[in-house]
Each structure stands twice: as C-alpha cells, then as structure tokens.
Amino acid sequence: MTPPRLLALVDDYLALRRSLGFGIERLRWLLRDFVRYTERIEHRGPITIDLAVQWALSSCPGDPACAERRLWAVRQFARHRAAFDSSTEVPPAGLLGRIPRRKQPHIYSDAEISALLRECSRLWPRDGLRPSTYVAFFSLLASTGLRLSEARRLDRRDVDLSKGLLTIRASKFRKSRLVPLHPTSVQGLTGYAARRDAFRDVPRSEFFFRTDQAPALKRAAIEKTFSRVRNRLGWTSHNRARRPRIHDLRHSFAVRRLLRWYEEGVDVDRKILALATYLGHAKATDTYWYLSAVPELMAVTSQRFEHFARREESAS
C-alpha cells in the first residue's frame, strides 16, 4: 500500500464517518499525521500493530495515556480497513494502558475571564482588527458555551443580531440548533461587527470572525493565540484543577448556569434538558456529568440530598 493510497483510504473513511453524523475534526488530524508518519519511514504494505504503536509513541514519550489516545484513532480506522483487507492488523484496546477518566474541568472565575479579554485587547497589531476579533470571540465562548469549532465557523447569515439569535449549522453529530443571545452579548457582537466592517483595506469575508490577514479564524491560530495569552498571564495548573484551556470556557458556562439554578431553587432535573439542547449535547447524561465532576456542584447536590434525607426522616 503506497502512502498516497493510504491517504485516499483515510479520506474515504472520514467521509463515511461524517455522513453517519460523527465529528471527525480531531480524528482527521490524527489519521493524517499517521499518514505523514508512514511517508517519512517509507512504510509499504497494510497497517500493522507495530506500525501503529511506533507512531502512537513517536509524539508521546513517557505519556502512555497520550499514546493510547493516538492509538485509538488508528484502531478505529484499522477496524474499518480489516473488513476490506484481511491482512490489516487491529491494535487491541488497552495495549498501551488505559485512557484515564475525564479530568475535572477548570472553571474560570470572573477575574480570570476579565484578564483573558484584557490581554487579548493588547494583541498585535494594536490598531488592527485582531485584538477586537479575539476579545469578541472568547467573549462569545464564555457567554454562550459554544464549542470553539462552532464559533469559528459562524458566517454572517448565522448571526442575527436584530433577533439576538445564532444558528449553529451541522455541528457535532451533524446537528443544527438555534442559540439565543443575552442582550449584553448582542451589544458586544454588534460593536465588533461595526469595527470589523470599518476595515476597508481587507477583502470582504462571509465569516463573522476574521482578522486583518485571514478571512476566517483557523483552529491552529486560535489555539496558538490562546497559548501565548495564557503564558503571558502566567496561568499554570498550580492551585487549579488543571491548566486553563479554551474548552473550559464552555464548561464554565454550563457550571455557572447550573449553580444559578440551584441558588434560585429551580428544579434542575426539569431544566437540564433545555441546557443540554442549548449546548448541543447528544444526551442529557453529558450535561448531568457536571454534577459529579465539579466540586462546587457536588457540594450543592450533596446539601440538597442531605436536606431531602432529613425531611424524609422527619416525615417517617
């Protein structure tokens, strides 16, 4: 099997998964990296367990969990290929260890979000569009809980500021949904859109978020910018659940909403389906995960349970 042929097979596999409603963004990146690896070592022939393990370990020295996550990508592809090529070897699950359970997310404080946006406003060039774009972009993530991929793919027709409504098209699991905006979010996005359109020296783009040089925000550019801002702010995992990530803005939005409902005495079980829909979760259980993953919510639910148990004891 020549490398170009392997790339074509990977692309066909990804197209199939996408047609079935699965998200493929991370899997695509990993499998194409696997193809590049086979090209570098001039591998010929079918996928083998040794080949998959060598690639998985190549970028994760001393980190079995990282390597096992990479091996997972090849395992999925190899299972598919084995149906067409009996010489394909499928790496067994757990070969490099178990993938650890989902880590506790970092929940941003108001001060941390303010610091993030303030540092974004200082990005270079100071008089360019880039600082405003990243302030508006991260503000939207914090105020709506959108996924990074959902926000960066928004185009102008998806953002109806007159109605305060976003249309998220074919997101994870190929589902679309409407996301209402808070008035303050509408105000912020309106100001950004006006500043963006005032830059007459840049060609028009159909994407809502853009910079002076790029007609759309690329994931790699967003992650690189966030990493630089995080380093400037000195954010580490010290005294935190983990080192802050972009995706933690989504977690923070969900947790803040749940905490507010608890504080208001709302029946969370009745509300959680609405939150799951707003966030674009495939199952309500994905939203219930926060109740056991975040100490603040665990404490609230424990207090509720104790109150309920005492009331039951008194009644009996």
NUDREN-766702 format. One record per residue (C-alpha): residue in one letter; y, x, z; residue number from 1. Coordinates in Angstrom, 1 decimal. Each point is the difference from the previous one (the first is absolute). Example, Ala and Ser with C-alpha at 12.3 -4.5 7.8 and 13.67 -1.06 7.14 Angstrom:
BEGIN
 code      y      x      z pos
    a   -4.5   12.3    7.8   1
    s    3.4    1.4   -0.7   2
# end
This chain:
BEGIN
 code      y      x      z pos
    m    0.0    0.0    0.0   1
    t    3.3    1.6   -1.1   2
    p    3.1   -0.3    2.1   3
    p    1.8   -2.3   -2.5   4
    r   -2.9   -2.3    0.0   5
    l    0.0   -0.1    3.8   6
    l    3.6   -0.9    0.1   7
    a   -0.6   -2.9   -2.4   8
    l   -2.9   -1.2    2.2   9
    v    2.3    0.1    3.0  10
    d    2.7   -1.9   -1.7  11
    d   -2.5   -2.7   -1.1  12
    y   -1.3   -0.3    3.5  13
    l    3.5   -0.3    1.4  14
    a    0.9   -2.7   -2.6  15
    l   -3.1   -1.9    1.1  16
    r    0.9    0.1    3.7  17
    r    3.5   -1.1   -0.8  18
    s   -1.2   -2.9   -2.0  19
    l   -2.1   -1.1    3.0  20
    g    3.0   -0.1    2.2  21
    f   -0.4    3.3    1.9  22
    g    2.9    2.4    0.7  23
    i   -0.5    3.3   -1.9  24
    e    3.0    2.1    0.7  25
    r   -1.5    2.4    2.5  26
    l   -3.4    0.0   -1.6  27
    r    1.6    0.8   -3.4  28
    w    1.8    3.0    1.5  29
    l   -3.2    1.3    1.6  30
    l   -2.3   -0.4   -3.0  31
    r    2.4    1.6   -2.4  32
    d    0.3    2.9    2.4  33
    f   -3.8    0.2    0.0  34
    v    0.1    0.1   -3.9  35
    r    2.5    2.8    0.2  36
    y   -2.3    1.9    2.3  37
    t   -2.9   -0.3   -2.4  38
    e    2.2    1.4   -2.7  39
    r    1.1    3.0    2.0  40
    i   -3.6    0.9    0.9  41
    e   -1.2   -0.9   -3.6  42
    h   -2.6   -2.3    1.3  43
    r   -2.4   -1.6   -2.6  44
    g   -2.5   -2.7    0.6  45
    p   -0.2   -3.0    2.3  46
    i    1.5   -0.4    3.4  47
    t   -2.0    1.7    2.7  48
    i    0.1   -0.1    3.8  49
    d    0.9    3.7    0.2  50
    l    2.8   -0.4   -2.5  51
    a    1.5   -3.0    1.9  52
    v   -0.3    1.8    3.4  53
    q    1.6    3.2   -1.4  54
    w    3.0   -2.0   -1.3  55
    a    0.3   -2.0    3.2  56
    l    0.1    3.1    2.1  57
    s    2.3    1.9   -2.3  58
    s    3.2   -1.6    1.4  59
    c   -1.1   -0.7    3.5  60
    p   -1.1    3.2    1.7  61
    g   -1.0   -0.7    3.6  62
    d    0.6   -3.7   -0.3  63
    p   -3.3   -1.9   -0.5  64
    a    1.7   -3.4    0.2  65
    c    2.4    0.9   -2.9  66
    a   -2.9    1.3   -2.0  67
    e   -2.1   -3.1    0.6  68
    r    2.9   -2.2   -1.2  69
    r    0.1    2.0   -3.2  70
    l   -3.7   -0.2   -0.4  71
    w    0.2   -3.7    0.4  72
    a    1.9   -0.2   -3.2  73
    v   -2.6    1.9   -2.0  74
    r   -2.8   -2.0    1.7  75
    q    1.5   -3.3   -1.3  76
    f    0.3    1.4   -3.5  77
    a   -3.4    1.6    0.0  78
    r   -1.6   -3.3    1.1  79
    h    1.5   -1.6   -3.1  80
    r   -1.1    2.8   -2.3  81
    a   -3.5    0.0    1.4  82
    a   -0.5   -3.4   -1.7  83
    f    0.5    1.6   -3.4  84
    d   -1.1    3.6    0.6  85
    s   -3.1    0.5    2.1  86
    s    0.7    3.7    0.4  87
    t    3.1   -0.8    2.1  88
    e   -0.3    0.9    3.7  89
    v    1.6   -2.3    2.5  90
    p    1.3    1.9    3.2  91
    p   -1.5   -1.9    3.0  92
    a    2.4   -1.5    2.5  93
    g    0.8    2.1    3.1  94
    l   -1.0    3.2   -1.8  95
    l    3.1    1.8    1.4  96
    g    0.3   -2.0    3.1  97
    r    1.4   -3.4    0.9  98
    i    3.5   -1.1   -1.0  99
    p    1.8   -0.6    3.4 100
    r    1.1   -3.5    0.9 101
    r    3.4   -1.0   -1.1 102
    k    2.6    1.8    2.0 103
    q    2.6   -1.7    2.2 104
    p    3.2   -0.4   -2.1 105
    h    3.4    1.4    1.0 106
    i    2.4   -2.8    0.8 107
    y    3.5    1.0   -0.8 108
    s    2.8   -0.6    2.5 109
    d    3.4   -1.3   -1.0 110
    a    1.4    3.4    0.6 111
    e   -2.6    1.7   -2.3 112
    i    0.7   -2.5   -2.8 113
    s    3.7    0.6    0.3 114
    a   -0.5    3.8    0.0 115
    l   -2.2   -0.3   -3.1 116
    l    2.6   -2.0   -1.9 117
    r    2.8    2.2    1.2 118
    e   -1.8    3.1   -1.3 119
    c   -0.7   -1.7   -3.3 120
    s    3.7   -0.6   -0.4 121
    r    0.5    3.7    0.0 122
    l   -2.4    0.8   -2.8 123
    w    1.2    2.1   -2.9 124
    p    2.1   -0.7   -2.1 125
    r    2.2   -1.6    2.6 126
    d    2.1   -1.8   -2.7 127
    g   -3.0   -1.0   -2.0 128
    l   -2.2   -3.1    0.0 129
    r   -3.0    1.7    1.7 130
    p    1.3   -0.4    3.6 131
    s    0.8   -3.7   -0.4 132
    t   -3.4   -0.6   -1.7 133
    y   -2.0    1.5    2.8 134
    v    2.0   -1.8    2.7 135
    a   -0.5   -3.3   -1.7 136
    f   -3.7    0.8   -0.8 137
    f   -1.0    0.9    3.6 138
    s    2.2   -2.8    1.4 139
    l   -2.0   -2.5   -2.1 140
    l   -3.3    1.4    1.2 141
    a    1.1   -0.2    3.6 142
    s    1.3   -3.6   -0.3 143
    t   -2.8   -1.5   -2.1 144
    g   -3.1    2.1    0.7 145
    l   -0.5    0.4   -3.8 146
    r   -2.5    2.7   -1.1 147
    l    1.6    3.1   -1.6 148
    s   -1.6   -0.9   -3.3 149
    e    1.3   -3.5    0.0 150
    a    3.6    1.0    0.7 151
    r    0.2    2.8   -2.5 152
    r   -1.4   -2.3   -2.8 153
    l    2.6   -2.7    0.5 154
    d    2.0   -0.7   -3.2 155
    r    3.2   -1.9   -0.3 156
    r   -1.6   -3.3   -0.7 157
    d   -2.1    0.3    3.2 158
    v    3.1    0.1    2.2 159
    d    1.8   -3.3    0.2 160
    l    2.9    0.7    2.4 161
    s    1.5   -3.4   -0.6 162
    k   -3.1   -1.6    1.6 163
    g   -0.8    2.9    2.3 164
    l   -3.5    0.3   -1.5 165
    l   -2.2    2.8   -1.3 166
    t   -2.9   -0.6   -2.4 167
    i   -2.8    2.5    0.6 168
    r   -2.1    0.1   -3.1 169
    a   -3.7    0.9   -0.2 170
    s    0.0    2.1    3.1 171
    k   -3.1    1.1    2.0 172
    f   -3.0   -2.0   -1.0 173
    r    2.0   -1.1   -3.1 174
    k    1.7   -2.8    2.0 175
    s    3.6   -1.0   -0.4 176
    r    2.2   -1.6    2.7 177
    l    3.6   -1.0    0.9 178
    v    1.8    1.9    2.8 179
    p    3.1   -1.7    1.5 180
    l    2.8    2.4    1.1 181
    h    2.1   -0.1    3.2 182
    p    3.7   -0.5   -0.8 183
    t    0.7    3.6    1.2 184
    s   -2.5    1.3   -2.5 185
    v    1.6   -2.1   -2.7 186
    q    3.4    1.5    0.9 187
    g   -1.3    3.6    0.0 188
    l   -1.8   -0.4   -3.4 189
    t    3.0   -1.7   -1.5 190
    g    2.1    3.0    1.0 191
    y   -2.5    2.4   -1.4 192
    a   -0.4   -1.9   -3.3 193
    a    3.8    0.1   -0.5 194
    r    0.2    3.7    0.7 195
    r   -3.0    0.7   -2.3 196
    d    1.5   -1.9   -2.9 197
    a    3.4    1.7    0.5 198
    f   -1.6    3.3   -1.1 199
    r    0.8   -0.2   -3.7 200
    d   -1.2    3.5   -1.0 201
    v   -3.7   -0.9    0.6 202
    p   -2.0   -2.0   -2.5 203
    r   -0.9   -3.6    1.1 204
    s   -3.4   -0.5    1.6 205
    e   -1.9   -3.2    0.5 206
    f   -1.2    1.3    3.4 207
    f    2.0   -1.1    3.0 208
    f   -0.1    3.5    1.8 209
    r    0.9    3.0   -2.0 210
    t    1.9    3.3    0.4 211
    d    2.5    1.9   -2.1 212
    q   -2.8    1.9   -1.8 213
    a   -3.0   -2.4    0.2 214
    p   -0.1   -3.5   -1.4 215
    a   -2.6   -0.9    2.7 216
    l   -1.2    1.4    3.3 217
    k   -3.3    1.9   -0.2 218
    r   -2.3    0.0    3.0 219
    a   -0.1    3.8    0.1 220
    a    3.8    0.2    0.0 221
    i    0.2   -2.6    2.8 222
    e   -2.6    1.8    2.2 223
    k    1.7    3.4   -0.7 224
    t    3.4   -1.3    1.0 225
    f   -1.4   -1.7    3.1 226
    s   -1.8    3.2    1.1 227
    r    3.2    2.0   -0.3 228
    v    2.0   -2.5    2.0 229
    r   -2.7   -0.1    2.6 230
    n    0.1    3.8    0.3 231
    r    3.8    0.0    0.3 232
    l   -0.3   -2.6    2.8 233
    g   -2.6    2.1    1.8 234
    w   -2.6   -2.8    0.1 235
    t   -3.4    1.2    1.1 236
    s   -3.0   -1.7    1.7 237
    h    1.2    1.3    3.4 238
    n    0.5   -2.9    2.4 239
    r   -0.9   -2.4   -2.8 240
    a   -3.2   -1.9   -1.1 241
    r    0.1    2.1   -3.2 242
    r    2.5    1.7   -2.2 243
    p    2.2   -2.7   -1.6 244
    r   -0.9   -1.1   -3.5 245
    i    1.6   -2.2   -2.6 246
    h   -2.8   -2.6    0.4 247
    d    0.8   -0.2    3.7 248
    l    3.1   -1.9   -0.9 249
    r   -2.3   -2.8   -1.2 250
    h   -2.0    0.2    3.3 251
    s    3.3   -0.1    2.0 252
    f    1.2   -3.1   -1.8 253
    a   -3.3   -1.9    0.8 254
    v   -0.1    1.1    3.6 255
    r    3.6   -0.9    0.6 256
    r   -0.6   -3.5   -1.4 257
    l   -3.0   -0.5    2.1 258
    l    1.7    1.2    3.2 259
    r    3.0   -2.3   -0.7 260
    w   -2.4   -3.0   -0.4 261
    y   -1.6    0.9    3.3 262
    e    3.4    0.3    1.7 263
    e    0.9   -3.4   -1.4 264
    g   -3.2   -1.5    1.3 265
    v   -1.2   -0.9   -3.5 266
    d   -3.6   -0.7   -0.6 267
    v   -0.8    3.2   -2.0 268
    d   -3.3   -1.3   -1.2 269
    r    1.9   -2.7   -1.9 270
    k    2.5    2.4   -1.4 271
    i   -2.2    2.9   -0.9 272
    l   -1.1   -1.5   -3.3 273
    a    3.6   -0.2   -1.1 274
    l    0.6    3.6    0.9 275
    a   -3.2    1.0   -1.9 276
    t    1.2   -1.8   -3.1 277
    y    3.5    1.5    0.3 278
    l   -1.5    3.5    0.3 279
    g   -2.5   -0.5   -2.8 280
    h   -3.0    0.5    2.1 281
    a   -3.3   -1.0   -1.6 282
    k   -1.3   -1.4    3.3 283
    a    1.6   -1.2    3.3 284
    t   -2.3    2.5    1.8 285
    d    2.0    2.8   -1.6 286
    t    3.1   -1.4    1.9 287
    y   -2.0   -0.6    3.2 288
    w   -0.8    3.7    0.0 289
    y    3.5    0.7    1.5 290
    l   -0.9   -1.9    3.1 291
    s   -2.6    2.7    0.9 292
    a    1.5    3.0   -1.6 293
    v    3.5    0.1    1.6 294
    p    0.4    0.5    3.8 295
    e    3.1   -2.2    0.2 296
    l   -1.9   -2.9   -1.5 297
    m   -3.2    0.7    1.9 298
    a    2.0   -0.2    3.2 299
    v    1.5   -3.3   -1.0 300
    t   -3.3   -1.6   -1.0 301
    s   -1.6    1.3    3.2 302
    q    2.7   -1.6    2.1 303
    r   -0.5   -3.3   -1.9 304
    f   -3.7    0.2    0.6 305
    e    0.4    0.6    3.7 306
    h    2.5   -2.9    0.3 307
    f   -2.5   -2.2   -1.8 308
    a   -2.9    1.1    2.2 309
    r    2.0   -0.6    3.2 310
    r    0.9   -3.5   -1.2 311
    e   -3.6   -0.7   -0.8 312
    e   -1.1    1.2    3.5 313
    s    2.6   -2.3    1.7 314
    a   -1.1   -3.0   -2.1 315
    s   -3.6    0.6    1.1 316
# end
